[in-house]
Amino acid sequence: MTDSRHALIIANDRYDDQGLKKLKAPAQDAAALERVLHDPQIGDFEVEVVHNASADLMRRRIQGFFNSRRRADTLLLHFSCHGLKSESGELYLAASDTEPPLLAATAVPSQFIRGCMSGTRAGRSVLFLDCCYGGAFSRGSSSVRASGDINVLESFAKDEPASGRGWAVITASDSMEYAFEGSKLAENSTPRPSLFTHAVVEGLETGEADLDADGNVSLDDLYEYVYRHVRDQNPHQTPKKAAELQGELHLAHSRRGGIKIVAVPTPPSLQAAMNSDEFLKRQGAVTELRKRLQRRELPMAEGARQHLEEVARNDIQPIADLASDALSEIRLAPSPDHLDFGLVPKGSPPRKQSVTLLGPPLARHCVAQANQSWLRVDPTGSGLEVYVDTAAEGHLSGDIVLKGVADESVIHVEAVVGPAEEPGGPTETEPPLPNDPTRPMPGTDGKQTPVVVGPSHIPPPPKKPPKTPSRRAPALAGAALALAVTAVITLVLAIQAAVAAVMERGDAGVYGNVEDNVREHGALTPLIVCLITGAVALVVGAFARHDLRARREHYTSKAASGTHTLTSIAKGLAIPALILAVLAGITYLVGSAHW
């Protein structure tokens, strides 16, 4: 995020007035929202929290928050408290010292907040209201009375801001609806955030609110996500939105989407070859793009991938097949794709298994996210390390979702956590999880943070492969080329012998016989050899390409490129030689009877 971004969170859950029911959620709302908004990988906001403040302090903090801002600033103000309505119908936000009969003196009026938003020089201002309104409290107190409905949005959307680029207001509910907190809590249990703020935090933290998967969570994305989440949990609560914005407002980065890489355009000479009318030039361009696809410079490799996709969609079948073969090299290929930890004792150190990501750097560059809190994923030089927490007993089953530039894959994980072993019994130990206070540990209720496996985690490829690469396909391709050359040579010999035989038949006059002349000059033997070697060249070349596709992991990129080049040349030589040989044979059979 390049602009300056500031957030003020006001949370009130304790009130002096006995008529205002104490709320359980605001403190948890503030802590959860502060964490996700402050995270530089998500919201990247500078966050200030005001907890259980008086009306005077709330007004001071609110006005100070909107003052002295620049046009490049984005401001987010969040309230988690009671919302009260005066007898005249005006909306007030309750402070810790609010007295319902004296709202004008002891609460913060919506008109004050609207005035601060209208007067700020900040480019964009966003207001979140997670409040219960009006008569929701009249059942428990005679001091708070219901006096008809109030439209919450109308309390803020009356005036267009005098400066800046726009504003937006999102409310947890409207009119006289309750803004529900989490399910009713048992005594001494830990409070949970309200439905509304829980949805905001979850949508931003997991990236699920990035509905269009463009890598950013816009205001519209977040509202649609929160609306569906809240309505699914409670049909009687309806979030509302009002906005006057120019352009799209991005509230956070999304860590849910796949990897997005800004591609480097291919050189003009290569683009010209791709657009050429000549088959061999386009074929050579695909070969060069395949080489660029293997590069460690990801923008260059991504540019090659995009061009190969275009070729695979639009070019003729032989060229499109070559492009498709190249693209198959960057598919996500975790090995193994199923991890079974078996039976592990409850409470034992977290167990670990490794997963290797195969393929070139572009294929290994991906986002990995676990869908269960007991799973932990850490990047390594060759792939991932998967940890299983053993705090909860029972059968555990979960997935790790991998998302690359153009492919997705899933690693399935299973474990059975049984009773703890008796003291003194043999145990299998694994190294403990790294102590990183900024990330939730397995076994907690925190959401798992996606990890990016990229060039920073991938060591440079070794100069020599750890295993001797296979040479079968290049050898077959070389044999196919040799057979094709043999077919061409024997065809030339057959044509030379046939020409000599025809000339000798012409000199013999009416007593000559062309069959005798052909046999004498030996024209049939090289012709038959040409037919056999040409056909065998095509078959051997086909076997080479099949083996390359079936066992791609056994070949280096150089071997694969060489195989494609050799088989293409062999095919270009063998097919014309076979056609000419067949035509020559037909001519001999038809013409010999008349000569």
N, C-alpha and C positions, 0 to 999 in steps of 0.2 A: 504494500500500500504506500503510495507516494505522498498523498495528502496527509496533513496533520489530523489525527482522529482522537476525539475525547469522549469519555462516557462518564455520566454521573448516575449512580444507583442510590435511590432513597428507599430504605426499607424500615417500616415501622410495625412492630408486632406487640408492643406493650403500651397501654394507654392508661392515663390516670383516671379517666372517667369510667365508672363501673358499667355504664350502658354500652360501651364499645367492647365487644367480645375480643379477647386476646387471640391473635392469629398465630398459627404454628409455622407457616411457610416462609414469611419474608426474610428471616435471617438466612435460611438455606437458599432462597432465591438469590440473595445478594452474593453469597459465597460462590455458588455455581456459575452465575452470570459473570461475575468478576473474573473468574478463572478463564472462561472461554473467550471473553472479549479481550482480555489482556494478552492471551497467547499470541506471540508474533506470527505463528504459523496459521492462525485462524483469523481473529479480529484485528489484532495489532492496535488496540485502543490504549490510550492512557486512561486508567480507570480510577475514580474516586468513589468511595462508599460512605454514605451518611446513614447511621443506624439509630433509630428511636430518638430523633431530634425534635426539638420544640418547633412551633410554627415560625417563630422569629428566625431561628437558625436555618430552617428549611428555605425561607424566602431569601435569606442572605446567600446561601449556597447556590440556589437556583439562579438568582440574578448575576452573581459572580461567575457562574458557569457560562452564561451566554454573553457576558461583556468581554470586550477586548479580544475579539476573534477576527480572523482573516477570512477572505473569500474562499481560500483553499481548505478551510477547516470543515470537518464533518462532526456533528455533535449528536450524541445519543443520550437521552434522559429516560430513566426507567423508574417507575413508582411501583412499590409493592406495599399496599396499605389499604385502609378503609376509604371509600368514597362516599361522601355525604351530600345531601341535597337540602338547600334551604327552603323555607316556605314559599319563597318567590320563584323557586325552580332552578337556582344556580347551583352548579356542582362545586364542591369543596373537597380537598384531599386532607385527610385527618393527620395531625401531628400527635406526638406523645402527650401534649398538654391540651389537646382539643376538648372544648366543652360544647356539646351539641347545641345548647340554647344560644351560644355566643360564637357561631361559626365565623362571622366576619372578622372577629378579633382573634380567634384562637385556631383557625385552620387556614390553609392556603387555597385561595379561590382559583378556579380554572382560568378566569380572566387575567390574573397575574401571570400565570404560566404562558398564556397565549400572547400577552404583551411582550414578555421576554423573548419568545420565539420570533415574533414579528420584528423586534428591534435589533436582533443580532446581525452582525456582518458575516457570520459563518455562511458558507455556501449552501450547506444542507443541514437540517435539523430533524431528528427523528424522536418521537415520543412514544414510549411503551407504557401502557397503564394496566397493571395487573391488580385490579381493585374490585372489592365488593361494593355495591352501590345501594344507597338510600334505604328503603324499607326492609332490607334483608335483616336488619337488627331490631326491628320494631317488636318482634315476638319476645325478645328477651329483655327489653328495656322500654320504659315509658318515655325516656328522654330522647329517643331517636324515633321519629315518626315517619311513616310513609305518606307522601302527599301527591301521589300521581307519578306517572312515568317521567323519565328524563332521558333524552337522547344524548349520550355521552359525546359522540363525535361532534354534534352541533356546538358543544361547549368550547371546542378548539378549532373548528373549521370555518369560523365566521369571517375571519379577516385573512386576506392574503398577505404574506410577509412583505414589509416595506423594502427590504433589501435581500441579497443572497439569491440563491438559485431555487430554493424550494423547501418544503416541509412535508412531513408525513406523521400520522398518528395511527397507532395500532392498539386496540383495546382488547382485554381478555374477554369482556362481555359488554353488553349494551343494555340500556333501559334498566329494568329491575332484576335482571338475572344475577344469580350468584356467580362469583368468580371462584370456582371450586378449588379447594386445596386437595392434596392427595387423599387416598382412602382413609377412613376414620382410623385414628391411631390408638393403639393400646397404651395403657399407662406406662410411663418410663421408656417408651419407644422413641426412636430417632425421627424427628419430623422430616417430611419429604417436601420438595418444592411443589408449588401449585401446578395444575395441569398446564396452564399457559406458559409459565416460565420454564417448566420442565421441557415442554415441546421446543421452546426457543433454544435452550441449551443443547438439547439432544440433536436438533437439526443442524446447529452450527458445529458441534463437536464431532459428530460422525460424518458430516458432509451430506447427509441424506436430504437436507433442504436444498441442495443444488439440483433442482428438478430438471434443468436443461443440460446438466452435465458439462457445463462450459468452464469448470474450474473455479467459479465464483458463486457465492450465495447472494443474490440480489434481494432487494426489499420485497419484490413480488414473489420470488421463490420462497422466501421465509414465511410470508403471510399465507400462501397456499398450503405450505407444509404444516404450519401451526393450526390453521383452520381445520384441516382434515384430522390432524392428530387429536385436537381438543374435541371435535364433534364425535369422533369414534369413541373416545373415552366417556363423554357425557353429552348426549344430544340436547340437553337443556341449557348448554352454554355455547354462545355463538360469538367468536371473535369478529371484530369489525375493523375496517381500514378506511382512512381518508388520506389523500395525498395531492400535492401540487408540486410536481417535480419535472425538471427538464432533463431528459435522458434517463439512464438506468443508474440506480444507486446500488453499489456493491457493498454489502455489510461485512463480508468475510470471505476468506479463501476457502475453497473446498478441498478436503483431502480424500474425498470419496472417488472422484473421477479418475480415469486412467491418466497415464503420463501424457503431457502435451509438450512437444518440442518444436521450437521455431526452426523451420527447415531452411537450409542454405540452398539457393537455386543452383541448378547444374550449369556448367559452363556453356556459353553459346554454341561452341562447336559440337558439344554432345547433344544439345537440343536440336541442332540442325540435322545431325545424324538420325535422331529419333523421328524427325518429320520427313526424312528422305523417302523418295519413291522406290529406292533400290532396296531389295530384300536384305542383301548382305550388310549394308550400312546399318539398317535398323537392328539386325541381329548383333552386329558388333556393339551398337549402343547399349543393348540389353546386357551384353557381357560386361561392359564397363560399369553399368549401373549395379550389377551384381557385386562387383569388386568394391564399389563405394558403399554398398550395403553392409560390408563387413568392417568398415572403419570404426575406430574408437571415437572419432569425432562425431558425436550423436547428431548435431544439426546436419552434417553432410550425409550421414546414413539415412536420416529421416527424409531429406530431400530426394534421395535415390528411391526410398520406399514409395513416396507419393507418385513419382514418375512411373515406377514399375506397376503400381496399381492402375494408373491410367492406360498403360500399354496393355495390361492384362484384360482391361474392359473393352478396348477399342481397336486393337490391331488384329491382323489375320491370325488364324488359329495357331500356326507354328510359332510365330513370334509371341503370341499371347501365352502359349504353353511355357515358353522359356521364362517369361516374366513371372508366371504363377509358380514355377519351380523355384525361382529366386526368392519370392515372397514367403514360400513355405519354410525357408531357413530362419525366419525371425518369429516363428510361433513360440508361445510360452511353453516350455517343456521342463516342468519340475520333475526331479527324480530323487526319491519316489514321490508319487502323487497320493499315496495313502500311508499314514503313519499309525501304527498300533503299538501303544506303550504297554499293553498287557495289564497284568495285575500289579498295582503299586500300593504300598502301605499308606494309609491315611497319615498326614502330618509329616511324611518324609520330605527331604529336600526336593525342590522342583526337578522333574526329570526333563532331559533334553535329547532331541534327535536333530540330525542335520538333513537339509534338503539342498541338492545341487541344482542350479539353474543352467540348463544347457543352451548352446547357441552363441552367436556373436553378441557384442555389447548391446546392440539395439534390442535384441530379444530378451536380454537379461535385465534391462532397465524397466522396472515395473513398480507398482504400488502393491504392498501386501498388507492385508487387514484381517485380523481374526474376528469372528462373529460371536465369540464367547469370552466372558471375563476371565475364565480359568486358562485361556490360551495366551501365550506371549510370543511375539515374533521379533527377532533381532537380525539385522543384515550381517552377512559375513563376506569374506573375499570371494567365495564361490557360490553363494546363494543365501540360505536362511538357516537360522537355528530356531527351533520350535521348542518352547518350554510348556510343560503341563503342571499346574499347581495341584497340590494334593490335599488342600484344606477341606474340600467337600467330598463326602463319601458317596459312592454310587457309580453307575455307568455314565461316562462322559463321552459326548459325541459332538463334534463341531467342525467347522470348515475355516480354512484360510483362503481368502479370495485374492487372486493375483490379477492385476489389470495392467497391460502394457500399452504400447502405442496403437496397436491394431488387433489385439487378441486378449482373451481372458482365459483363466484356468483356475482350478480349485484343488486345494490339497485337503483331503479329508483326514481328520484326526480322531482317534478313539482311545479311550483308556478306561480301566476299571479300578477305582480307588476303594480298597478294602480296609478292614480294621487294622489299626496300628500293630506292628509286631511286638512281641514280648520283649522287655528289657534284656539285653545281653544277646539277643538273637542276631543272626547275620543280616546286614542291610546293605543295600547297594546305594552308593552315594553319588550325587552329581554336584557339580559346582553350583553355588547359590546364584540366584538372579542378581544382575548388577544392581547396586543400590542407587537408583536414579530417582530423586524425590520429585522430579518434574513429570514423571510418567506414572500412571496407575499400575500397581502391581497386580499380577494374577491373583484371583480369589477375592478381589474387592469389587465394589459395585461400579467402579469407574469404567468408562468406555475405553476400549482399546484404541490406541493411537496408530493410524496407518504408518508404515515405514516405507521409505523409498529405497529400492535397491538400484543403484546407478553406478556410474563410472567411479565415484568416490569410494565405493565399496568393492569395486572389481579391480583386481591387480592387472597390470599389463599382461597380455598373453605371452606365455613362455616362448622362447626362441625355438625350442624343440618340443613337439607334443609329448605328453607323458607316455603315450602309447604309440607304437609304430603304426602310422596310418595305412590303411589298405591301399593296394595298388591294382586291385583287380579291374576296376572300371577303366582307369587310364590304359592298362595293358590291353584290354579288349578294344578300346577305342583305337589304340595304335595298330592292333591287328586288323581292325576294320578298314583303316586307312591304307594299310599295306595291300590288303586284298583288292580294294578299289583301284589302287594304282596298277596292280597286276591286271585287273580287268581292262583298264584303259590301254595298257601296253599290248596285251594280247589282241585287243580289238584292232589296234593299228597294224599289228603283224598280219592279222587275218585280212584286213582291207588291202594291204600291199600284195599279199599272195593272190587275192581274188582279182585285183587289177592285172597282175602279170598273167594269170590264167585266161582272162578274157582277151587280152592282147594276143596271146599265143593261139587262142581259138580263132581269132580273126585272121591270122596269118595262114592257118591250115585250110581255109576255104571250105568247100562242101564236104571234104572228107574229115573234118575235125569233129571232136566231141568235147564239149565243155566239162563234162563230169571227169573225163580222163585228165584234162588240164588242171582242174581244181585239186584232184588227188595228187597229181604230180608235184604241184607247188605247195601242198600241205596247208591249204586255206581253212579246211574244216576244223582241224585240231585247235588252233588258237581261238577260233570262233566259239567252240564248245567250252574251252577253258575260260573265255571271257564271260559267258553266260553263268558258269558255275561260280567263279570268283566274285562276280558282281552281286549275285544273289546272296552268297555267303557273307559278303561285306555288309549288306543291309541287315542281315540277321544278327551278326556279331555286334554291329553298332546299336541295334535295338536292345540287345542284352546288356551292353555297357550302360545305356541310359537308365534301364530298369534297375540295375544294381545300384546305381548312384542315387536314385530316388528312394529305394527300399532301405539302404544303409547309409544315409547321408551323414550320420554322426561319425562314421568311420573314415571320412574323407576330409582333407583340408580344402579350403576355398580355392587354392591354386590347382589342386587335383581336379576339383569339380569343374572349374573353368576350362582346364585343359581338355577334360573329357568331352565337354560340350563342343569345343572348337574342333577337335579331331573327328568326332562323329558327324558334325555338320559338313566338314570337307569331304569325308568319305561318302556321305550321302549325295553330295553334289557331284561327285565323280562317278559313283556306281550307277545311279539312275540313268544318266545320258548314255553311258556305255551299254547298259542292258537294252535300252530302247534301240540303239543303232545295231546291236548284235542281233536282236530279234528281227528287225527289218531286213538285215543282210541275209539271215537264214531263210526268211520267207521269199526273198528275191531269188535265192539259189534254188529253192524247191520249185517255185513256179517257172523259173526261166530255164532250168536245165533240160527240160523235155523239148524245148524249141531250139536249143543250140546244138 
